[in-house]
Amino acid sequence: MDRVGVIGLGKMGLPIARNLMVRGFHVTGYRRSGSPELAKEGGDVAASAAEVAAEADVILSIVPTADDVEEIIAGPAGTLTTLKPGTIHIEMSTIDVDRKARLRDQVQAPGMVAPRKATTFASGDKQSVDTVTAVLDAISGPWIYTGAFGTGARMKYVANLLLAVHTVAAAEAMALARRSGLDLQLVQKTLDESIASSAIWRQRGPLMAERAWTPAPGPVRTLHPILEQIEEHAASTGLCTLHPILEQIEEHAASTGLSASVFAAAKEVFDKALADGWGDLDIACVHDQVNQ
């Protein structure tokens, strides 16, 4: 399976295509607005998702919305119109799991990978995942098989809940250090290897200290839709995501389930950042939200 199709050649899709080509895969890609970058680097640029499916043994798709996923799969020029028997579709977009499952049933080729961050979460039919291990090895660093279809996306919810909370916590810590008149470089260096540190503190702390939000390795606009999904998923599992924080404490006392009050508080900060038009800035910009 050395012919791979990549649908969605944006901020994540294009690097995935590059990784595949570096490792010897033949890549055919599709993006509605075209992709001269892929052509320049030796990939084939298709005119439609259907054309990708006609060429590929394995398809990876990573597009912005659930409607986009439905269009590239079940639309008039979607993959279903030309999909070959035995083709495996690895769907990497961050969309509602139930809607993704309905599309999976149409494709009848299970297999899902959560979007690449440091680790890829693969879920779905185990035999299908085993078939595309070389592709998964090529597009990411470590990847983990999480089990039945949908568990990869839910694992991502857990990971990004921590990402949101850690980012706001780091922002508050840096803002406190700034207001306390401390040497911010010394604060960073001192805490980097301490028990109080985190990967977010080490990666985003220097950006917060310098107030450097662009270029944005991780824009607010990219993370925020995932936070919305986490909030909805938490509510569906019985988690309490109440506002404001004082009410959370009172409600938690009467609750029989887990209170997600820390996440709710962190999400409020990202809500405000997005409402203020900061969607294209790096997530480290929440420092200025908490420092206002």
N, C-alpha and C positions, 0 to 999 in steps of 0.2 A: 504494500500500500504506500507507494512513493509519490502518488499524485494527490495533493491536498488543495482543497478550495477554501479560501478565506473570504467570508462575506462580512463587510464592515471594516474598511481599511482606515480607521481613525486613529486616535491616540494610543489605543491598545492593539487594534487589529493589525496595523502596519508593522509594529515591532514583532508581533507574533509571526507574520509572514516572513520578515527578515530572518528571524531565528530558524524557521523551517528551511529557508533556502541555504543558509550557512551550513546546515546539517545535511544537505544533499537532497531535500525534497523538491519536487517540481510543484510550484505554486501558481494557481490561477485565482485571481482575486476580483472582487466586485465591490464598488462603491458607487452610490447613485451619482455623485458629483465627479466621478472619475478618479484615477490615481496615477498620475504621471510618475510619482515617486516609485511605485512598484515596477512599472515598466522600465524605468531607468536602472533599477537594480536587478533586472533580469527575469522578473515575473511576468506572467501573462495577465492582461487586464480583460475581463469579460464584460459583455454588454448587459448582462442580467444575472440574477441568481440562478435561473434555469440553465444558463450556459455554464456556470460553475459546476452545477450538479452533473451535467452531461460529461464533464471532463474528469471529475474528482472521484477518488476511492474513499476519501474521508473529507467531510465538510466541517469547518469551524465557522460559527457565526457569533458576532459580538456587535450588536446594534443598540441604539439608545432606548427604545420603548417596546412595549408588548405589541403594539400595532405594527411596528417595523418588523418584529420577528414573524408575526402572522403573514405580513405581506411577502417576505422573502421565502416563506415556506409554502403558504397556501394561496398566494396571489396569482394573477394571470401569468406572470413570468416567474413564478416561484419554483423552488427546488422540486416540489412534488410533480411538476409537469415533465421532468426529465430524469428523475432519480433512478439510478440503476440498482438492481437487486444486490444486496450485500453492502451497499454504501452505509457508512456510519456517520451520523450527524452529531457533532459535539456542540451543544448550544451553550454559549458563555455569557449571554446578556443577563443583566440584573432585572428580572421581571418577576411577577407573581408566579409562584410555583404551580398553582392549580391551572393557570392558563398555559403555562409551559407544558404541563402534563397532557392537556388536551391536544396540543400540537404534536407532542411526541406520539400520541396514539394514532394520529393521522400518518405520521412518517413511518411508524411501526419499525423503528430502528433505535431502541432506547440507548441512552448514554448522554450524560450531561457533565459539564465541567464548569464550576463557578469561575467568575472572572479572575484572571491572574493578578495577584499581588505579590507577596513573597512566596506564597504557597498556593498551588492550584488544588481545589477540592473537586474530585471526580465522583459522580454518583450515577447509578443506573444499572442496567443489566451488566453483570460482572464479565460475562463472555465478551460483550461489546467493548467494554473498557480494556480488557486484556488485549484485544485485537489492535488497539490504537496506542499501546504503551510507548512505542517509538515516537509517535507524534506528541504525546504528552511530555515525554522526556525532552523533546526539542523546543517546545514552546514555553517551558517554565523551568525553574530550579526544582525544588522538591515538589512532588505532588502526592496527594493522599486519596486513596479510595475510601469514601465515607459510608458506602452502603447503598441502600435502595434509592430509587429515583427521588430527588427532592432533598435528600440529606445534605448534599453539597451546598445548596443554597442556604439551608438552615444553619449549617456550620459557618457560612459566611456571615449570617446575621450575628452569631455569637462573636465572631472575630471583629466585626465592625462596631458592635456595641462597645467593646473594649477600646477600639480605636478612637471613638468619639469621646468616651469618658477620659481616656488618657490624655487626649489632645487638650481638652478644656482644663484638666488638672495641671498639665504642664504650663498652660497659658496663665493660670492663676498664680502658680509658683513664680514664674518669671515676672509677672506684674508686681507681685509682692516684693521680690528682690529689687526691682527697679524703684519702687516707691520707698523702699528702705534705704536707698542710697548705696547699695552693695555693688561691688565690681561684678558685672554680669558674666564676664569671661571666667572669673574665679568661681562664681556660683556654678557655672556650667561644668567646669573641670572637676570641682569638688564632688558634685552629685552624680557625675557620669557613671562612676563605678560603685556608687553606694547602693544600699538596699532601697533607697528612695527612687532610684532611677528607673527608666523604662526605655524601650526602643524609640518611642515617640519623643521622649525627653532628649535622647541623644541625637535624633535626626532633626527634630523641629525646634529644639531649644535654641540653637545658634540662629535660626531664622527669626525666632521671636526676639532674641536679644538685639538683632540688627534691624528688626521690623522690615524684613525682606520677604515680601509676599509674591513677587514675580521675578523670573518665570516660575510658574506654580507646578511643582511635581505632583501635587495632589489637590486639585481645586475643590473648593466648597461645593460647587455645582455638581461635581461627580459624586461626592460622598452623600449629599443631602437626600437624594431619592432613596438611597439605601437605608438611611435613618428612618424615613417615612415607612418603608416596608418593615423595618424592625419593630417600629411602634405598633403597626397593625398586627404583626405576627405575635408580639408580646401580649396584646390584648386578646388574641384568639386562644392563647394558651392559659389565660387566667392571670397573667402578670398585671400588676397595678401600675399604670403610667399616668398618675394624676398630677395636676398642676393646681396651684403653685406648690412650692416645696413644703411650706408649713402644713398644708392640708395633707400632703403625702404622709407625714409622720402620724397624724391623727388617723388617717384611713388605714395605714399599715397596722396599727394596733388592733384594728378590728378585722383585718384580713386574714384569711387562712392560707393565702398563697404568697408568693414572693413579691416584694415591692421593688419595682424598677425605678425608684426615685432618683438614683444617681444618673441613670441614663436620661430620664426625663429632664433633669436639670441641664445636662450637657446638651441635649437636643434643643432646648430653648435658646442656647447661645448660638447654635448653628442656624436655627430659624431666623434669629435676628440678623445674623450676618447675611443670609440670603435676602431677607427683606430690605436690607440696606444697600443691596446691589453689589455685594462682595463675592458673587458666585464664581467669578473667574480667578479669584485670589487663592493662594494656597491655604490649606486648612490651618496653618500656623497663624493666620490673621485673626483667629479668635482671641489672641492675646489682646488686641486692641478693643475687642468687645468687652472683655472682662476688666480692662484697664480704663474704661471711660469714667 
